[in-house]
Amino acid sequence: MVNEMRALLHEAAATPPADDIDLAAVLAGGRQRVRRRRARLAGGLAVAVVGVVAAGTLVSQGADGRDTPAASVVPRPDGPVIGLSDAAQAKEGVDYDVLASYTNEDLDAANGQYYDGVTDDGLILFRDGPHGPENKIRYALLDPATGEKDWLPPVEPSDQVWAVELGAERLVLAGVRPKDGMDLTGALVAHVYDRGTRTWSTTTWAGLPAVTGIRSPVLGPDGRLYVRVPATQGSPPPGGWPTGPDGEADDAGAEGETYDLWSVSLSDPADVRDERLRVGSVAFTDDAMIWSAASNGINLRIHVRDLATGAEHDFDPKSGKRCNLLGFGAVADRVVLSQYCGTYDNGRDDRIQVLTTDGDLVTTIQGDGIDGWVTGGVVKVSSHDRNRAGLFVYEPDSGRFTRISDANSSYGLGGPTPEGYLLWDTPVGKASSPQEPIPGATQWLARWR
């Protein structure tokens, strides 16, 4: 049950999984991946409504009476476009150096031990669990050079936690204390580990409205946590979503969700601030805050605020009429959007769009069954295409595009990494049937050249 819920939460956390963030870090370890779709969980989570549909995109009705998407080819995005076939094969010892690896033989049977991210000084946050009826978890800092583990004092986090900061001086894990049972909405809680004093502290904020557990906070350059509080959400159209050629629901072009942005201090539970800003997704660079108008649906504007001067500008990302924003991030002067843009006779239209903070189109990586997120100063692209499955890496500054692996594990593993590090996972073992996931996974940590 833990693995299944984590899988659903991972799929719902757009910031890829994650999102916003390293999507794999939203919920660490032990989660079965499913093909990426917009979330439809019980408990009142947002499901966006189909908005204005471009003429010709819905052309007929299926046997169930619902409209079906047009039987046509995948459209080409605006600006420069590359595909998975354009990636060069990365070589160990040339493009990267493997520092450590860890294998879980059977995650179908039980949770195991995981790399949950890498600290700024190059240590691995190593997690054991959750295990047992109380979902106990323990953490260690693992030195990849020696394999030695420094086990941290016990902490009692919520089962669903993610790493917000893995610094040289402190570790910050955030989670949600649900109101009851399987409810995914509740109070935000942060567990802060002081590496100098080797002590944990836990903070909650009485003045902060309830948050949704699948929407992670973002740490700003000012050291505050920026938190999205649900504001607006949609619902499926009458009769449900149209059915694509692959037989699955095609919800491209849906109306997105919005949130009210708040921020909190990690050291003062009384320091809660309503930022009075309606956003979709949020990301930071060292000198700018960047946000979308909506997330998990059509997004028409990207906003940029200079943190030094307060000056703001916005632009149309030219994403396309049917592109739902599922993942969002920023690095240096680049904005990265991960999108689902519909399903056609010749495949899904998935895109990782890269723009400058001025709105110039840099490139779009387009493929069937891909998603992307920013971590470690690069864009990780996960492909589930049968012919080109695996992990790809795109460097926003140079445009270099390489393929790291030729397979994905069935589980969303990993966590945030500092610039220059790369964390990924590959499958281990054999599935008991074509419908079942491959039971094991190996995580790899490398230094990226």
N, C-alpha and C positions, 0 to 999 in steps of 0.2 A: 504493500500500500504506500509506503514512504516513497519508493522509487517511482510508482505511477503518478503520485501527486507532484513529485518534483519534475517529472517529465512534462506534465501539463503546465506547471508554473514556468518552466524554462521556455516552453513554446510561447507563452503569453507575454514574456518579458522582452519587449522589443527594444537592447541597447545595449541576440543575439546578442532564443535565446538572443548574448545580447545581446542592453540592452543592451546610445546612452553610455554604455559601459562595455566591458568584456561580457558579452551575453552569457558565456559559460560560467561567469563568476556570480551571476545573480543568485543562483542556488548551487552550492558547491557539492559536486560529486554524487554518484549513485543515481543518476537520472537517465532513464531510457529516452533516447531521442525518437521523435516522430517527425514525419515530413512536415516542414514548416507550414503552418496555416494560422490564420488569426484565431485567437482563443475563443472557445465557447464553453466556458466552465459554468458549473452551477454556482449559486451564491450571489448572483447579481453582478458579475463582472461585465465590463463594457463589451457590447457587440455592436459594431457600427452599422448604420443603415446605408443602403445604396442611395446615393444622391442622384444628381442629374447625369444621365448616361449619354455618351456621345452617340449621335445618330449612326445606326448601322451596327452597333456593337451587340444588340440583342435582336435576333432575326427570326426566331421560331420558338415553338413551344415543345417541350419534351412530353413523354407519356404521362408525367405527373401533372401536366398543365402549366408548368413553370417555364419562364423564358429561358432559352439556352444561349450562351455566348456565340458570337459569329464564328463560323468555321473559316478561319483565315490564317495567314502567316503572322508570326510575331513581328510587331512594328519595330523600326529602327529608332533609337533615341536621338535627340538633338546632340550635336557636338561629336567629338572624337569617341569612338567605340572600340573596345577590344573584347575578345572572348577567351574562354579557357584554353583554346588551341593556340593562342598567342603567348602563353606562358612558357618560359624556358624551364628545363628541369634543374632544380637546385641540387648542388653536390655538397655532401658533407666534407668538411675540410677546406672547401673553397668558399661556399656561401654561408656556412654556419658550422659551429662546433658543438657537438652534443656534450652536455655537462652531466646529465643524470637521466635515469629512466626508472619507472616503477610499474609493475604489472599486477593487476587484479585478475585472477583467473576466471572468476565466476561472479559477476555482479548481479546476475539473475537470481542467485540463491540468497545473497545477503549483501548488505553494504560492506565496504572494505576500507582501505586507506588510500588517501589521495593527496596530490599536489594541489593546494588551493590558491596558489599564486606565489609570487616572488617579491621579496622585500627590496627596498631601494639599495641595500648593501649586499644583495646577491644571495640571501638565504631563502630556502623554500618553506612556505607555510604548509606544514604537513598535518593532515587531519586523519584521525582514526575514528570512524563512526559516521553516523549514529548507530549505536548497538543497543540491543535489549529493549525491554518494554518501556523504559523511560527515555529511549533515544539518546543515550549518553554519548558525548563527544569529548575528545581530548585533542590538544594541539601541541605541536613541537615546531621548533625552527631547525631545519635540516641543512647542514653544510654540504653542498653538492660535491665539493672537492674531497671530503673525507667520509661522507655518509653518516657522520655523527648527528644524533638528534638531541636537542636540548628541549626536554618536555616542559611545557609551561604549567604554572599552577592551574588547578581546575577552574573552569568557568562554566556557568549554567546558562548558555544562550538558548534562545528559541531554536527549535529544530531548523527552521528556514532562516539561515543567516547568510550574509555575503560580505566579502571583504571590501570595505570602502577605502581604507588606506593601509598600506603595508610599508611603513616608513622605517628609517634607521633608529628612530627614537620611540615610536609607538605603533601599535596595530589597532585598527578600528574595524569592528565587525558590527553590522547593522542587521536588524530583523524586525519582525512585527509580532506583537503579542495579540493574538486574535481574541475577539470578544467571546467567542464560544465555539467549541468543536472545530469543524472544518471551515469556518468563516475565514476568509482571506483578508478581511479588513479589521484593523485594530490600531493599537498604540505603537508608534515607532520606538524602538529601543536600541541603544548603542552600547557596546561593550568595548572599552578602551583599555589596552594593555600597555603599561609603561615599562619599556624594556630596561630602563635604568634601575627602577625599584622592584621590578618583577612582580607587579601587582595589577589586578584588574579593577576597574570601576565601571559601574553601570549607570546610564543616564536615561531618563524618560522626561518628556516635556508635557506637563498638564495643559499648557496653553496651545498645544499643537492639535489641530483637528485630526480625526482618524485618517489613516492612510491605507492604501492597498498594498498587500505584501509583495506583489509581483512588480511593483514600480519602485526601483531602488533610488535612494537619495544620491546626490552627486556632491563631492567635496570641492568647494571653491578655493581659489588661490588665497582667499582671506581666512581659510581654516574653518569656515562655517559649512554645515551640511545644508544643501538646498533640496527641499522636499516638495514633491508634487502631490497636491490634495485633489481628489477627483472633483471635477466641475460639471462637465457635460459628457453625455454618451449617447450612442444611438441604439438601434435595435434592428433585427433583420426585417427586410421588406415583407409584405403580405405573401404568404406561400413559401417563404424562405429564400435563400440565395439561389441564383440560377446555377445550373449544372454545366460544368465544362466538358470538353471532349474526353477528358480522362475519367469522367464519372464523379469527380469531386466537386464540392461547392466552389464556385468562382465568385469571390467577393471583392474583386478589384473594382476600384471606383467608389468604395464605400465612404461614408462620411466619417471623419476622424473624431477622436476623443480629445478633450481639453482638460487642463488642470490649473488650479490656482497655485502659484509658487510661494512657498514659505521658506524661511531659513532659521536654523537653530545653532546655538553654541554647543560645542561638545563638552564644555566644562561647567556651564551654568544652566541648570534646568529651567530657570526663569527667563532666560534670554531667548525669546521666540519672536520672530518678526514676519509679519505678512508683507511680502514683497510687492503686493498689489499688481501682479502681472499674470495674465492668462497665457498659458503656454501649452505646447504639445509635448515636446522633448527638449531637454536642456543639456548643454555641454559647455566646458570651459577650456580655453587655452590660458597661457600665462597672463595674457593681457586683454582677453575678451570673454564675454559671456555670449553664447549663441543659442538661439532657441527656434523651434519650429512653431508654426501656428496651430498645428494639430499633429497627432500621432495615431498609429494604427488605422490609418485611412488617408484620404486625399489631403495633401498639404500644399498650400498655394504660396506661402511666404516663409522665408528664412530671415530672422532678425539678428543683428549683431550690435552689441554694446561695447564701446571702449571702456575698460575698467578704470583707466586713469582719468579720462575727461568726462565720461558719461555720455559722450556723443553716440547716437544710434543711427543705423540705416537698415534697410530691409530690401529684399530682392525676390523675384520669382525664380525658383530653381529650375524651371522648365522641365519638370519631371515627366510630364505626360498626363493625359486625361484620366487614366485608369490606375495610376500608381499609388499604392498604399504605403505610407511610411511606417516601416516596422522596426528599423534600427537607425540610430543617430549618434554621431560622434564628431570630434574635431581634433586636429593635430596641426601644430604650427599655424599656417594660414590656410588650411584646407578644412572643408566641411564634408563629411561622409554620410550619405543617405543609403540605407539598405531597404529595398522596396520589392513588393509583389505587384506586378502590373497586368496580371491576367493569364489565362490559359487558352491556348490555341491548338489547332489541329497538329501543328508541328512542335509543340512543346509549351512549357511554362515560360512566361516572360518575367524573369527575376533580374534585378539590376542593383549594382552598387555604384552609386553616382558620386563623383568627386568634383567639388567646386572650390574656388577660392572664396575667401570671406567677403570679396567684393561682388560675388555672383558669377564670375567667369566659369564656364564649363571647362574642366580639365580633362576628364575622361569618364566614361561609363563602362563598367565591366558588366556584360550582359550574358545570361545563360539560363539553363533550365535547372531549377532546384538549387540555387546558390543563395547564400546570405553572407553578410560581412559586418565586421565591427573593428573599431580602433583599439589597439593595445600595443604597448611597447614601442610606440612611435611609428607603427606600420598598420596596414589594413589587412586583417586575416580574412580570407575568403574560404568558406566551407562549401564544397560542392557535393551534391547528392546525385549528380548526373551519372547514370550507369556507365557511360563511356569515359568519363573524366572525374570520377569521385576522388575526394581527398582534400587536403589543405593547400591553399595557394596564398602567397604573400605579395601584396602590392605596396611599393614604397612611394608615398605621396610626393616626396621631394624630387626623386630621380625618375619616377615612372617605371622602375624596374618591376617586372611581374614574373614570379617564379612559382613552380609547383614543388611542394615539400613532401607530400605523401600521396599514395594512390588509393587510399581507403580511409573511411571514417569509422570510429567505433560507434556502437549503438548508444553510447551514453554521453551526456553533456558534462564534461569534466573541465577543470582548470580554474583560472582566476586571473586577476590583474598582474601585469608584469611591468617593470620599468623599461625605459628605452634601451634597446640593445639585447633584450631577452625574448625568446620565443617559446611558447608552451603549446603542445598539441597532443592528440591521442589517436591511437590506431587500434583496430580490432584484434582480439586474441580468441582463438577457439573456433568452434563450428556451431552454427545454429541447429537446433533440433528439428526445425522445419523452416520452409521459406518464409512463413509468417512470423517466426520468432526472431528476436534479436540475437546477434552474436554475443555470447555470455560474458566475455572478458575484454579487457582493455589495457593497453600500455600507454602511460603518459611519458612524454619526452620533453626535456628542458634543454634548450640550446642557446648559445650566444650567437646572435645574428651579426654577420660581418657587413 
